[in-house]
Amino acid sequence: MSHTLGIRQAQKLKTRQALLDAALELLEDKSLSSLGLREVTRAVGVAPTAFYRHFDGVAALGVALVEETLGSLHGMIGAVLADTGDSEERLDRSVALIARHVAGQPAHFRFIARERHGGVGPVREAIAAQLRAFTEEVAAAVATEPESAGWDRQDLLMLGGLYVDHMVLTASALLDAAGPEDEREAVRTARRRLRLVALGRAHWLDS
C-alpha cells in the first residue's frame, strides 16, 4: 500500500512540476495576467480539472514560480557577503553568484523582472516578501562585520536593501544583455556599483 502511495505522490509531484515548467515557457511571450490555465494544462496534456489538484488558480501557480526562482538564493548572498576574506573578493563573488543563477535560469528571472510590478497582486506580494527576506538576511550578515560597528538596525536594513536592489538591477541588466560583451559590461558595472556602496559604507558614520 505504501509503495502505491509513493508512486502516486511521485506522479503528483511530476505533474505539478510539468505545470510549472509549461507555464514558465508560455510566459516567455506574455504576462501572467494574460495566461489561461487551459493553455497550461493543454501544454502538459492533462485535463483542466487536474490543474486544481495542484494550484488554486493561476495566481497560486505564479507564487509557486516565485518560490522556485528565489527560494534557492536564500542564505547564499548573505553568506557570500559575510564570508571571511578581502572585501573586494566578497563583492566579486556576490556578483558572480547572481550572474551564475541568471545564466542558469533566465526564464525564471525574466518572469520575476516582469511580474515584480505586474498585474497579479499575490505574485507581486510574493516577490516583495522574498526581497524583504533577502534584505533581512543580508542585514544580519553584514551586522557581524567590523565595518558595521555602531550601526543601528534601520541603517543595517538600509544597507541590506541597497545590496538586494543591486542584485535585482544586476539580474535585469544581464537579462537585457544582447551578447557576451554586454554581459561582461553588466558584470563590470555591477562590481563598480558595489564598490561605491562599500566606500559609502566605510564613511557612513563619519559625521
NORMO-V682087 format. One record per residue. N is the residue number from 1. SS is DSSP state (A for helix, B for strand, O for the rest). Layout:
N/SS + N/SS
//
This chain:
1/O + 2/A + 3/A + 4/A + 5/A + 6/A + 7/A + 8/A + 9/A + 10/A + 11/A + 12/A + 13/A + 14/A + 15/A + 16/A + 17/A + 18/A + 19/A + 20/A + 21/A + 22/A + 23/A + 24/A + 25/A + 26/A + 27/O + 28/O + 29/O + 30/O + 31/O + 32/A + 33/A + 34/A + 35/O + 36/O + 37/A + 38/A + 39/A + 40/A + 41/A + 42/A + 43/A + 44/A + 45/O + 46/O + 47/O + 48/A + 49/A + 50/A + 51/A + 52/O + 53/O + 54/O + 55/O + 56/O + 57/O + 58/A + 59/A + 60/A + 61/A + 62/A + 63/A + 64/A + 65/A + 66/A + 67/A + 68/A + 69/A + 70/A + 71/A + 72/A + 73/A + 74/O + 75/O + 76/A + 77/A + 78/A + 79/A + 80/A + 81/A + 82/A + 83/O + 84/O + 85/O + 86/O + 87/A + 88/A + 89/A + 90/A + 91/A + 92/A + 93/A + 94/A + 95/A + 96/A + 97/A + 98/A + 99/A + 100/A + 101/A + 102/A + 103/A + 104/A + 105/O + 106/A + 107/A + 108/A + 109/A + 110/A + 111/A + 112/A + 113/A + 114/A + 115/A + 116/O + 117/O + 118/O + 119/O + 120/O + 121/A + 122/A + 123/A + 124/A + 125/A + 126/A + 127/A + 128/A + 129/A + 130/A + 131/A + 132/A + 133/A + 134/A + 135/A + 136/A + 137/A + 138/A + 139/A + 140/A + 141/A + 142/A + 143/O + 144/O + 145/O + 146/A + 147/A + 148/A + 149/O + 150/O + 151/O + 152/O + 153/A + 154/A + 155/A + 156/A + 157/A + 158/A + 159/A + 160/A + 161/A + 162/A + 163/A + 164/A + 165/A + 166/A + 167/A + 168/A + 169/A + 170/A + 171/A + 172/A + 173/A + 174/A + 175/A + 176/A + 177/O + 178/O + 179/O + 180/A + 181/A + 182/A + 183/A + 184/A + 185/A + 186/A + 187/A + 188/A + 189/A + 190/A + 191/A + 192/A + 193/A + 194/A + 195/A + 196/A + 197/A + 198/A + 199/A + 200/A + 201/A + 202/A + 203/O + 204/O + 205/O + 206/O + 207/O
//
